Amino acid sequence: MAPVFPPPSGPQRAAAEIAGLTHRYGGKAALDGIELTVPPGCMAGLIGPDGVGKSTLLGLIAGVRRLQEGRVSTLGRDMADPAARREIAPRLAYMPQGLGRNLYPTLSVRETLDFFGRLFGQGAADRARRIDMLLEATGLAPFPDRPAGKLSGGMKQKLSLCSALIHDPELLILDEPTTGVDPLSRRQFWDLIDRVRAGMPGMSVLVATAYMEEADRFDWLAAMDAGRVIASGSPAELKARAGAATLEEAFVRLLPDRPAAPPLVIRPQNASRGRTAIEARHLTRRFGDFTAVDDVSFTIPEGEIFGFLGSNGCGKSTTMKMLTGLLDPSEGEAELFGQPLRASDIESRMRIGYMSQGFSLYSELTVRQNLALHADLYHLPRDRRQARVDEVLDEFDLAPLADRMPWDLPLGQRQRLQLAVAVLHDPQVLILDEPTSGVDPVARDGFWHKLLSLSRDKGVTIFVSTHFMNEAERCDRISLMHAGRVLEVGAPAEIVARHGADSLESAFISCLEAELPPDPAPAAEPAALPVAGASGTAPRLAGMTRLWAQCWRETLELTRDPIRVFFALAGPVILLLTMGYGISFDVDRLSFAVHDQDRTPDSRALADQFTAIRQFAETPPLTGIADLRARMGRGDLAVALDIPDGFGRDLTRGDRPEVSVWIDGAMPFRAETARSYALGVLSDYAAASGAGQAGVNIETRFLFNQSFKSAHAMVPSMMMVILMLIPSIMSAISVVREKETGTIANFRATPVARAEFLLGKQLPYLAIAWVSFWMLFAVGRGVFGVPFTGSLGALAAVSFLYVFATTGFGQLISSFTRSQVAAVFATAVLAIIPTVNFSGLILPVSSLDPMGRAVGQGFPSAWYQQVTSGTFLKGFGWAEVAPSAAVLAAFCLAYVALAILGLRKQEA
Amino acid sequence: MRSLLNTLRLTLKELSAIRRDRVMVVLIIYVFTAATWLVSNAASTEIRDLAVAVVDEDRSPLSHRLTDAIRPPLFAEPEVLSPAEAARAQDEGRYVLVLSIPPGFERDLRAGQAPALMVLVDATAMAQAGNGAAFLQRLLADELQRYADPGGGASDPVDVVFRNRFNPNLTATWFTSVMQLMNNVTILTLILSGAAMIREREQGTIEHVLVMPVRPHEIVLSKILATGLVILLASISSLVAVIHWGLGVPVTDSLGLYALGAAVYAISVGSIGLLLATFTRNMGQFGLLVIPVIIVMLLLSGGMTPMESMPAWMQVAVGIVSPAPHFVAFAQSVLYRDAGLALVTGELLRMAAMAGVALAVVLARFRKVLAG
């Protein structure tokens, strides 16, 4: 295999020194009193089963996790000291666990590297040179424009590595970099690391891995178990100490109190009953113009373990999904025990147990609840359910974990739970998509014990995909898939023989290499990666470069999601149009009816006064009080006039007859308006009959909106509502999305300051929101004809401040919440209520009671409403908007400051 | 039967998902308690304690008398300001109404010269400007009448008695509290149900659900049922505890019928939430789509401004796409007008029909959207 680099001679500080390190998650210790010195300038590895604290330890060394107890010094700097962390960040590179989890799926290869270059403050020319060099060296040069999300697993890992190497780190920390990657890509990955190290001899590399064969070629290893380091030294030393031939064996023996698992014996398959369990004929599946699976056929007899190998993205998962009925094939057909398989077929689903690649059980249910849910949904006999759940808990050693939440379990145990769920209903066929990816060797063996017993004892047919060659060797037959096609099918030994190879791995690789163009990385040039040399950008300038990097990336990501941009720009305009036409206080056509018991010309004259104005729409006269009650009860009648018998007679006598006006009070605003109209009618009536108002003329003048048009008042206020809600919901996603997808790791592991990160991400939303302001302004002027009397410059400037504040509000929520759902929910709930009710949309802030006013003024929208309404209708200029502008600026600062406080640079 | 059991089982699962999400639970509680109380109490369109300023350039006994006539409960105690102060204050939106009494007003009146009083109205405050001005005008007219004819009764030829059915004092809280409750139901149900769908896809659990022997309609119904149940319980408790006990709004007589309507409404809004979720791919898109929908449903429901004041075509359009106006009509009839089931069946059926249409579309798109 690859050459082993001896540690460079000469005195050098340790790559990392760790003393008394303990780390707890919710009271449970993940690391327990670690004492460790990682030697410098070599390949150092952390090995151990899942959940022993490897990732936590790496995170602490990289400074992305907050130190709780003990001391960690990385490259001689104390990681508890924020200043030291800032200083050391440019000398470290950290690649988190998970295939491509720190990549941005919509960014192209070159854009990704450009982004990372900027994060380290590199200038354009410097960056371009380094990127070319890295792409050349890793063989990614032919695909600079391919989005990261569309790369195969191996290429994603190479790209992640490039982004880690762009700034010539002194310490490279890799957390399970090859998990879930096929053997060929894995080999290429390690060759690349070797070449990098040849070019940068001083660089230390610290790797966590579950692959013992990889660990075997490291210079130094630390074996971990249950939060402690149980042994450290070179692989040879460890093997010698345990007296074992292989590292895997040595590791198992070094475990203190774990009984050695019985060796895995591959029992031969029972005599086949000759039935065909799964038959695939010419299966093809296309997504758009991409063919994921291309004319695949195979037959699997009952009780067989059929292995499925292939590089990432070759169509394995798609084939498996077609066999479970999750996807319908574009062409061809699949049969299960002779029955055609269709997506809607409930019968066949009872016969299949499926385990998807990622964890797909409910994270909000406990282990037992997940099992119970499946027992119910598969309708096991009612009296058997409880017993079956207990049985499975025992069988898969999950009983002690029954009340834990799935995400609190290490990956290996989670996968066991998924398998337990898949077999709960005793299916005849199991379809398992990379069930052991990321699972440590001990747990993997346990897993295969279960599979073998299912196959050999219960006759279950198992269709399993894997990247582990030793697992593939345990299958009865395997098939090799590449680029949607099946290249090979047969027993493992047959395939090795057919290729004249010495192992299945080399057979697999030679088979793939025949298909692939040769790896473009020139293996002949060992020192392909010369050190690019330090780049000297002034610190302040570097800060601006980093801020700009965040802004540029957020903009790219936004433009790659055109639906979001469309909603962000069209949503406000549509809202304004709807609201401008829809919300109106011009109460018109109130249904009106008369109950005239007098029927004289005098009573008719009074009734005519009411029906003469357009605000009252006459409906058929009332027949009595019962009729009035019924019609008003149905909501058909808003106002009724009741004229008693003898009205005309009393009026003529000057006896002031009494009439009643009935108003439907169910909606108070409408009732008050109806009352004021009725008062107006009665005044006119009084004036007409000669009773004056003592000779005074009371004149009412409507200021700012002479025509008293609702649209004129509503449009400026609606701008306030829209520019609050849409921009804040847009930016509310920004930070929390990174937390969910894992790209937040780049923020934690690089020298980006919190303010740079937040402001950079806010700028694109700010720009969209400001464009949106201009669009709303144009609609208000053009469509609704709202007059504009004030200073446009002042409005535009204050609007900028306002959308700065509202996008800042979204980011504030985003930095505090953990999930996108919670962020959207919290933003909507917290913003809608004060904006709609307490900011002057319906009611002027001045007529709110003190509490409502306080709520309104505690939010930017109430201040902005004064400015929109003032500049549109009241002729406000710079001087009048200045106080509001100052308050809004304070909101901007406060939101940004709080968001910075809420965003942690380190994980717990 | 089997289908029913599956739906119930999945509903229980959804309920435990909601229970585990602490942010959601806190927000739901906040919205149905503090927020409901705050909005009902603090924001009302009724004319009460309206801010009024008086520019008294006459400073005569009559002008003082007029100023004194402006009193609570309709108006706040008026501030006497100089013309310049009043103009600035009204610019700043501090007073909706300013009464201007010209110099020599009383003298001119006594001289029979018909002087003019001026009421300046800030017409940007639409909800209160019109009615407030009308009431102030009426008040001034009455006061002047008493001044002109101290011993005599009112001069109006007829004596008009106003009777407000269903809400005798036109207490706005009666109305705004219930409308606020409806707004909360709308906001929460839309987001909760839509998020339940999107989360299933983003967390990958939908892959598992689709290989289980459950049918899409069971999954969809379980989400609606779970969301509807939570929201319904929260809103009924809020109606009783916050609105009835806390704010003293008489609503309990028809609680049963109201609960039925609220259930139908929650289901129809939940269906619309799911429908929106099928048109978006991630939470970012969903958030941007759901906000305008919420705002339209809130503001064009008849709960904020009267339905009558919308253009006729828009009343029809909103009535077709949004269940909110139907629920507002239903709630007003049931809670205030004591209408029985027979009177509101039409509104219930309309809401149910909307739920049906939305669910049909969701089911038609289900597999394509979630698995694709």
HADDOCK unambig.tbl for C-alpha pairs under 7 A between the chains (distance, minus, plus):
assign (segid A and resid 324 and name CA) (segid B and resid 211 and name CA) 6.45 0.50 0.50
assign (segid A and resid 325 and name CA) (segid B and resid 211 and name CA) 6.86 0.50 0.50
assign (segid A and resid 326 and name CA) (segid B and resid 210 and name CA) 6.44 0.50 0.50
assign (segid A and resid 326 and name CA) (segid B and resid 211 and name CA) 6.32 0.50 0.50
assign (segid A and resid 326 and name CA) (segid B and resid 371 and name CA) 6.99 0.50 0.50
assign (segid A and resid 346 and name CA) (segid B and resid 213 and name CA) 5.11 0.50 0.50
assign (segid A and resid 349 and name CA) (segid B and resid 211 and name CA) 6.20 0.50 0.50
assign (segid A and resid 349 and name CA) (segid B and resid 212 and name CA) 6.13 0.50 0.50
assign (segid A and resid 349 and name CA) (segid B and resid 213 and name CA) 5.64 0.50 0.50
assign (segid A and resid 350 and name CA) (segid B and resid 213 and name CA) 6.32 0.50 0.50
assign (segid A and resid 360 and name CA) (segid B and resid 203 and name CA) 6.98 0.50 0.50
assign (segid A and resid 360 and name CA) (segid B and resid 204 and name CA) 5.21 0.50 0.50
assign (segid A and resid 360 and name CA) (segid B and resid 205 and name CA) 4.26 0.50 0.50
assign (segid A and resid 360 and name CA) (segid B and resid 207 and name CA) 6.84 0.50 0.50
assign (segid A and resid 360 and name CA) (segid B and resid 208 and name CA) 5.88 0.50 0.50
assign (segid A and resid 361 and name CA) (segid B and resid 205 and name CA) 5.66 0.50 0.50
assign (segid A and resid 361 and name CA) (segid B and resid 208 and name CA) 6.94 0.50 0.50
assign (segid A and resid 362 and name CA) (segid B and resid 205 and name CA) 6.53 0.50 0.50
assign (segid A and resid 364 and name CA) (segid B and resid 17 and name CA) 5.46 0.50 0.50
assign (segid A and resid 364 and name CA) (segid B and resid 20 and name CA) 6.45 0.50 0.50
assign (segid A and resid 377 and name CA) (segid B and resid 6 and name CA) 5.89 0.50 0.50
assign (segid A and resid 377 and name CA) (segid B and resid 213 and name CA) 6.94 0.50 0.50
assign (segid A and resid 378 and name CA) (segid B and resid 213 and name CA) 6.42 0.50 0.50
assign (segid A and resid 563 and name CA) (segid B and resid 285 and name CA) 6.99 0.50 0.50
assign (segid A and resid 564 and name CA) (segid B and resid 285 and name CA) 5.28 0.50 0.50
assign (segid A and resid 567 and name CA) (segid B and resid 288 and name CA) 6.04 0.50 0.50
assign (segid A and resid 567 and name CA) (segid B and resid 289 and name CA) 6.51 0.50 0.50
assign (segid A and resid 568 and name CA) (segid B and resid 288 and name CA) 6.54 0.50 0.50
assign (segid A and resid 571 and name CA) (segid B and resid 292 and name CA) 6.52 0.50 0.50
assign (segid A and resid 575 and name CA) (segid B and resid 292 and name CA) 6.20 0.50 0.50
assign (segid A and resid 582 and name CA) (segid B and resid 300 and name CA) 6.42 0.50 0.50
assign (segid A and resid 582 and name CA) (segid B and resid 310 and name CA) 5.15 0.50 0.50
assign (segid A and resid 582 and name CA) (segid B and resid 314 and name CA) 6.91 0.50 0.50
assign (segid A and resid 583 and name CA) (segid B and resid 300 and name CA) 6.75 0.50 0.50
assign (segid A and resid 583 and name CA) (segid B and resid 305 and name CA) 6.57 0.50 0.50
assign (segid A and resid 583 and name CA) (segid B and resid 310 and name CA) 6.57 0.50 0.50
assign (segid A and resid 584 and name CA) (segid B and resid 305 and name CA) 6.67 0.50 0.50
assign (segid A and resid 584 and name CA) (segid B and resid 309 and name CA) 5.65 0.50 0.50
assign (segid A and resid 584 and name CA) (segid B and resid 310 and name CA) 6.38 0.50 0.50
assign (segid A and resid 585 and name CA) (segid B and resid 126 and name CA) 6.28 0.50 0.50
assign (segid A and resid 585 and name CA) (segid B and resid 127 and name CA) 6.19 0.50 0.50
assign (segid A and resid 585 and name CA) (segid B and resid 305 and name CA) 6.48 0.50 0.50
assign (segid A and resid 585 and name CA) (segid B and resid 309 and name CA) 6.45 0.50 0.50
assign (segid A and resid 586 and name CA) (segid B and resid 309 and name CA) 5.71 0.50 0.50
assign (segid A and resid 587 and name CA) (segid B and resid 308 and name CA) 6.51 0.50 0.50
assign (segid A and resid 587 and name CA) (segid B and resid 309 and name CA) 4.89 0.50 0.50
assign (segid A and resid 588 and name CA) (segid B and resid 308 and name CA) 6.44 0.50 0.50
assign (segid A and resid 588 and name CA) (segid B and resid 309 and name CA) 5.80 0.50 0.50
assign (segid A and resid 589 and name CA) (segid B and resid 308 and name CA) 6.89 0.50 0.50
assign (segid A and resid 633 and name CA) (segid B and resid 333 and name CA) 6.57 0.50 0.50
assign (segid A and resid 633 and name CA) (segid B and resid 337 and name CA) 5.18 0.50 0.50
assign (segid A and resid 633 and name CA) (segid B and resid 339 and name CA) 6.30 0.50 0.50
assign (segid A and resid 634 and name CA) (segid B and resid 333 and name CA) 6.63 0.50 0.50
assign (segid A and resid 634 and name CA) (segid B and resid 343 and name CA) 6.59 0.50 0.50
assign (segid A and resid 635 and name CA) (segid B and resid 333 and name CA) 6.96 0.50 0.50
assign (segid A and resid 651 and name CA) (segid B and resid 157 and name CA) 6.90 0.50 0.50
assign (segid A and resid 656 and name CA) (segid B and resid 157 and name CA) 5.41 0.50 0.50
assign (segid A and resid 656 and name CA) (segid B and resid 158 and name CA) 4.64 0.50 0.50
assign (segid A and resid 656 and name CA) (segid B and resid 159 and name CA) 5.79 0.50 0.50
assign (segid A and resid 657 and name CA) (segid B and resid 158 and name CA) 5.30 0.50 0.50
assign (segid A and resid 657 and name CA) (segid B and resid 159 and name CA) 5.97 0.50 0.50
assign (segid A and resid 658 and name CA) (segid B and resid 158 and name CA) 5.99 0.50 0.50
assign (segid A and resid 658 and name CA) (segid B and resid 159 and name CA) 4.61 0.50 0.50
assign (segid A and resid 658 and name CA) (segid B and resid 160 and name CA) 5.76 0.50 0.50
assign (segid A and resid 659 and name CA) (segid B and resid 159 and name CA) 6.25 0.50 0.50
assign (segid A and resid 659 and name CA) (segid B and resid 160 and name CA) 5.05 0.50 0.50
assign (segid A and resid 659 and name CA) (segid B and resid 161 and name CA) 6.23 0.50 0.50
assign (segid A and resid 660 and name CA) (segid B and resid 160 and name CA) 5.65 0.50 0.50
assign (segid A and resid 660 and name CA) (segid B and resid 161 and name CA) 4.69 0.50 0.50
assign (segid A and resid 660 and name CA) (segid B and resid 162 and name CA) 5.80 0.50 0.50
assign (segid A and resid 660 and name CA) (segid B and resid 163 and name CA) 6.93 0.50 0.50
assign (segid A and resid 661 and name CA) (segid B and resid 161 and name CA) 6.14 0.50 0.50
assign (segid A and resid 661 and name CA) (segid B and resid 162 and name CA) 4.84 0.50 0.50
assign (segid A and resid 661 and name CA) (segid B and resid 163 and name CA) 6.06 0.50 0.50
assign (segid A and resid 662 and name CA) (segid B and resid 162 and name CA) 6.07 0.50 0.50
assign (segid A and resid 662 and name CA) (segid B and resid 163 and name CA) 4.80 0.50 0.50
assign (segid A and resid 662 and name CA) (segid B and resid 164 and name CA) 5.73 0.50 0.50
assign (segid A and resid 662 and name CA) (segid B and resid 165 and name CA) 6.72 0.50 0.50
assign (segid A and resid 663 and name CA) (segid B and resid 163 and name CA) 6.20 0.50 0.50
assign (segid A and resid 663 and name CA) (segid B and resid 164 and name CA) 4.71 0.50 0.50
assign (segid A and resid 663 and name CA) (segid B and resid 165 and name CA) 5.93 0.50 0.50
assign (segid A and resid 664 and name CA) (segid B and resid 164 and name CA) 5.88 0.50 0.50
assign (segid A and resid 664 and name CA) (segid B and resid 165 and name CA) 5.14 0.50 0.50
assign (segid A and resid 664 and name CA) (segid B and resid 166 and name CA) 6.79 0.50 0.50
assign (segid A and resid 665 and name CA) (segid B and resid 164 and name CA) 5.23 0.50 0.50
assign (segid A and resid 665 and name CA) (segid B and resid 165 and name CA) 5.33 0.50 0.50
assign (segid A and resid 665 and name CA) (segid B and resid 166 and name CA) 5.50 0.50 0.50
assign (segid A and resid 665 and name CA) (segid B and resid 167 and name CA) 4.90 0.50 0.50
assign (segid A and resid 665 and name CA) (segid B and resid 168 and name CA) 6.90 0.50 0.50
assign (segid A and resid 665 and name CA) (segid B and resid 170 and name CA) 5.88 0.50 0.50
assign (segid A and resid 666 and name CA) (segid B and resid 166 and name CA) 5.99 0.50 0.50
assign (segid A and resid 666 and name CA) (segid B and resid 167 and name CA) 6.21 0.50 0.50
assign (segid A and resid 666 and name CA) (segid B and resid 175 and name CA) 6.87 0.50 0.50
assign (segid A and resid 666 and name CA) (segid B and resid 332 and name CA) 6.07 0.50 0.50
assign (segid A and resid 666 and name CA) (segid B and resid 336 and name CA) 6.04 0.50 0.50
assign (segid A and resid 667 and name CA) (segid B and resid 175 and name CA) 6.15 0.50 0.50
assign (segid A and resid 668 and name CA) (segid B and resid 46 and name CA) 6.59 0.50 0.50
assign (segid A and resid 668 and name CA) (segid B and resid 170 and name CA) 5.13 0.50 0.50
assign (segid A and resid 668 and name CA) (segid B and resid 171 and name CA) 6.76 0.50 0.50
assign (segid A and resid 668 and name CA) (segid B and resid 172 and name CA) 5.56 0.50 0.50
assign (segid A and resid 668 and name CA) (segid B and resid 175 and name CA) 6.91 0.50 0.50
assign (segid A and resid 669 and name CA) (segid B and resid 45 and name CA) 5.86 0.50 0.50
assign (segid A and resid 669 and name CA) (segid B and resid 46 and name CA) 6.07 0.50 0.50
assign (segid A and resid 670 and name CA) (segid B and resid 306 and name CA) 6.48 0.50 0.50
assign (segid A and resid 672 and name CA) (segid B and resid 131 and name CA) 6.82 0.50 0.50
assign (segid A and resid 673 and name CA) (segid B and resid 131 and name CA) 5.80 0.50 0.50
assign (segid A and resid 676 and name CA) (segid B and resid 131 and name CA) 5.88 0.50 0.50
assign (segid A and resid 676 and name CA) (segid B and resid 134 and name CA) 5.78 0.50 0.50
assign (segid A and resid 676 and name CA) (segid B and resid 135 and name CA) 6.67 0.50 0.50
assign (segid A and resid 686 and name CA) (segid B and resid 156 and name CA) 5.73 0.50 0.50
assign (segid A and resid 686 and name CA) (segid B and resid 157 and name CA) 6.39 0.50 0.50
assign (segid A and resid 691 and name CA) (segid B and resid 155 and name CA) 6.20 0.50 0.50
assign (segid A and resid 691 and name CA) (segid B and resid 156 and name CA) 6.54 0.50 0.50
assign (segid A and resid 693 and name CA) (segid B and resid 141 and name CA) 6.14 0.50 0.50
assign (segid A and resid 693 and name CA) (segid B and resid 145 and name CA) 6.12 0.50 0.50
assign (segid A and resid 694 and name CA) (segid B and resid 144 and name CA) 6.47 0.50 0.50
assign (segid A and resid 694 and name CA) (segid B and resid 145 and name CA) 5.87 0.50 0.50
assign (segid A and resid 694 and name CA) (segid B and resid 148 and name CA) 6.03 0.50 0.50
assign (segid A and resid 695 and name CA) (segid B and resid 114 and name CA) 5.03 0.50 0.50
assign (segid A and resid 696 and name CA) (segid B and resid 114 and name CA) 5.08 0.50 0.50
assign (segid A and resid 696 and name CA) (segid B and resid 115 and name CA) 5.74 0.50 0.50
assign (segid A and resid 696 and name CA) (segid B and resid 116 and name CA) 5.87 0.50 0.50
assign (segid A and resid 697 and name CA) (segid B and resid 114 and name CA) 6.61 0.50 0.50
assign (segid A and resid 697 and name CA) (segid B and resid 115 and name CA) 6.48 0.50 0.50
assign (segid A and resid 697 and name CA) (segid B and resid 116 and name CA) 4.69 0.50 0.50
assign (segid A and resid 697 and name CA) (segid B and resid 117 and name CA) 6.31 0.50 0.50
assign (segid A and resid 698 and name CA) (segid B and resid 116 and name CA) 5.68 0.50 0.50
assign (segid A and resid 698 and name CA) (segid B and resid 117 and name CA) 4.80 0.50 0.50
assign (segid A and resid 698 and name CA) (segid B and resid 118 and name CA) 6.01 0.50 0.50
assign (segid A and resid 698 and name CA) (segid B and resid 137 and name CA) 6.87 0.50 0.50
assign (segid A and resid 699 and name CA) (segid B and resid 116 and name CA) 6.73 0.50 0.50
assign (segid A and resid 699 and name CA) (segid B and resid 117 and name CA) 6.01 0.50 0.50
assign (segid A and resid 699 and name CA) (segid B and resid 118 and name CA) 4.92 0.50 0.50
assign (segid A and resid 699 and name CA) (segid B and resid 119 and name CA) 6.12 0.50 0.50
assign (segid A and resid 700 and name CA) (segid B and resid 118 and name CA) 5.89 0.50 0.50
assign (segid A and resid 700 and name CA) (segid B and resid 119 and name CA) 4.66 0.50 0.50
assign (segid A and resid 700 and name CA) (segid B and resid 120 and name CA) 6.09 0.50 0.50
assign (segid A and resid 701 and name CA) (segid B and resid 119 and name CA) 6.06 0.50 0.50
assign (segid A and resid 701 and name CA) (segid B and resid 120 and name CA) 5.01 0.50 0.50
assign (segid A and resid 701 and name CA) (segid B and resid 121 and name CA) 6.04 0.50 0.50
assign (segid A and resid 702 and name CA) (segid B and resid 120 and name CA) 6.06 0.50 0.50
assign (segid A and resid 702 and name CA) (segid B and resid 121 and name CA) 4.77 0.50 0.50
assign (segid A and resid 702 and name CA) (segid B and resid 122 and name CA) 6.22 0.50 0.50
assign (segid A and resid 702 and name CA) (segid B and resid 123 and name CA) 5.49 0.50 0.50
assign (segid A and resid 703 and name CA) (segid B and resid 120 and name CA) 6.46 0.50 0.50
assign (segid A and resid 703 and name CA) (segid B and resid 121 and name CA) 5.62 0.50 0.50
assign (segid A and resid 703 and name CA) (segid B and resid 122 and name CA) 5.21 0.50 0.50
assign (segid A and resid 703 and name CA) (segid B and resid 123 and name CA) 5.68 0.50 0.50
assign (segid A and resid 704 and name CA) (segid B and resid 122 and name CA) 6.61 0.50 0.50
assign (segid A and resid 704 and name CA) (segid B and resid 123 and name CA) 6.11 0.50 0.50
assign (segid A and resid 704 and name CA) (segid B and resid 124 and name CA) 6.73 0.50 0.50
assign (segid A and resid 705 and name CA) (segid B and resid 123 and name CA) 5.38 0.50 0.50
assign (segid A and resid 705 and name CA) (segid B and resid 124 and name CA) 6.48 0.50 0.50
assign (segid A and resid 708 and name CA) (segid B and resid 123 and name CA) 6.07 0.50 0.50
assign (segid A and resid 710 and name CA) (segid B and resid 126 and name CA) 6.61 0.50 0.50
assign (segid A and resid 713 and name CA) (segid B and resid 124 and name CA) 4.80 0.50 0.50
assign (segid A and resid 713 and name CA) (segid B and resid 126 and name CA) 6.78 0.50 0.50
assign (segid A and resid 726 and name CA) (segid B and resid 288 and name CA) 6.56 0.50 0.50
assign (segid A and resid 729 and name CA) (segid B and resid 287 and name CA) 6.27 0.50 0.50
assign (segid A and resid 729 and name CA) (segid B and resid 288 and name CA) 6.52 0.50 0.50
assign (segid A and resid 730 and name CA) (segid B and resid 284 and name CA) 6.85 0.50 0.50
assign (segid A and resid 730 and name CA) (segid B and resid 288 and name CA) 6.59 0.50 0.50
assign (segid A and resid 733 and name CA) (segid B and resid 284 and name CA) 5.91 0.50 0.50
assign (segid A and resid 820 and name CA) (segid B and resid 283 and name CA) 6.28 0.50 0.50
assign (segid A and resid 821 and name CA) (segid B and resid 195 and name CA) 6.23 0.50 0.50
assign (segid A and resid 821 and name CA) (segid B and resid 283 and name CA) 6.62 0.50 0.50
assign (segid A and resid 822 and name CA) (segid B and resid 23 and name CA) 6.33 0.50 0.50
assign (segid A and resid 822 and name CA) (segid B and resid 24 and name CA) 6.67 0.50 0.50
assign (segid A and resid 824 and name CA) (segid B and resid 287 and name CA) 5.92 0.50 0.50
assign (segid A and resid 825 and name CA) (segid B and resid 191 and name CA) 6.63 0.50 0.50
assign (segid A and resid 837 and name CA) (segid B and resid 39 and name CA) 6.81 0.50 0.50
assign (segid A and resid 837 and name CA) (segid B and resid 43 and name CA) 6.38 0.50 0.50
assign (segid A and resid 838 and name CA) (segid B and resid 43 and name CA) 6.95 0.50 0.50
assign (segid A and resid 842 and name CA) (segid B and resid 127 and name CA) 6.15 0.50 0.50
assign (segid A and resid 843 and name CA) (segid B and resid 45 and name CA) 6.73 0.50 0.50
assign (segid A and resid 843 and name CA) (segid B and resid 125 and name CA) 6.32 0.50 0.50
assign (segid A and resid 843 and name CA) (segid B and resid 127 and name CA) 6.13 0.50 0.50
assign (segid A and resid 844 and name CA) (segid B and resid 125 and name CA) 5.62 0.50 0.50
assign (segid A and resid 846 and name CA) (segid B and resid 93 and name CA) 6.82 0.50 0.50
assign (segid A and resid 846 and name CA) (segid B and resid 94 and name CA) 5.39 0.50 0.50
assign (segid A and resid 846 and name CA) (segid B and resid 95 and name CA) 6.83 0.50 0.50
assign (segid A and resid 847 and name CA) (segid B and resid 50 and name CA) 5.89 0.50 0.50
assign (segid A and resid 847 and name CA) (segid B and resid 51 and name CA) 6.41 0.50 0.50
assign (segid A and resid 848 and name CA) (segid B and resid 42 and name CA) 5.98 0.50 0.50
assign (segid A and resid 848 and name CA) (segid B and resid 43 and name CA) 5.93 0.50 0.50
assign (segid A and resid 849 and name CA) (segid B and resid 42 and name CA) 5.43 0.50 0.50
assign (segid A and resid 851 and name CA) (segid B and resid 42 and name CA) 6.61 0.50 0.50
assign (segid A and resid 852 and name CA) (segid B and resid 42 and name CA) 4.87 0.50 0.50
assign (segid A and resid 852 and name CA) (segid B and resid 43 and name CA) 6.70 0.50 0.50
assign (segid A and resid 874 and name CA) (segid B and resid 91 and name CA) 6.64 0.50 0.50
